[in-house]
Amino acid sequence: MTQHFTRNTVSAAHWCGKCKKPTQHRIDDRRKGPCLECIAKLDAQHDVIDIDELRRKLHPEPEQKELFA
């Protein structure tokens, strides 16, 4: 049976199957939501800028022209 919380509940401690430890979970619509640590890890991964992509944007490769045109 799932637990239900009051509308004022923001987070609660539960076992996270992904982290394999008890962590704080977000409470969505009075039910247990995702782990806050897992959400933080995903946000950090999305915020990391790919260095190669950044270099391509800042210094695009010049177009190669025809040698004997």
N, C-alpha and C positions, 0 to 999 in steps of 0.2 A: 504494500500500500504506500502511495506517495504521501509525503508530508505537505501540508498546506500552511502558509504563514499569513500573518496579518498584512494588510495593505501598507502599513508603515515600515515593514521590514525591508532593509536594503540588502543585507548580506547575512549569511549564516555559514558555520563551519560544517563541512561534509567531507567524506572521502572522495578524492579525485582519482578515477581509474587511470587517467593519463599520467598524472604526477606520481601516483602510487603513495600518496600521503594525505592526511587531513589538511584541507585548505579552505579558504573563504570562497564561497560561491555567491554569485549574483542571484537575487531573488526577482524573477520575472512573473508578474501577474499572480502573485502568491504561491509560486512554485519555484523549486530549485532550478537555477540557470547554470551557465558555464562557470568554470573555475576562474577566479580573477587573476591568478598567476599565469594560467595558460593564455588568457586574453592579453596580458601585458607582454608575454613572449611574442605572440603573433603581431601585436602592434609594433614592437621593436624590429621585427623582421621586415615589416612593410615600410618602416621609416628609413631603413638602410638604403642608400643610393648606390646603385651599381657604378663602380668607378669607371669601367670601360664605357658604359653608356654616357656618363657625364663627359668623358674625354671626347667622345664622338660629337656630342652637342657643342662643346666649346671649340674644338679644333677639327672641323670636318676635313676629310681628305680632299685634296684638289682633284678636279677632273683631269684625266689624261687626254691630251689632245693628239690629233693625228700627226705623225712625224713628217710626212711628205704631202700635206694637203694644200 
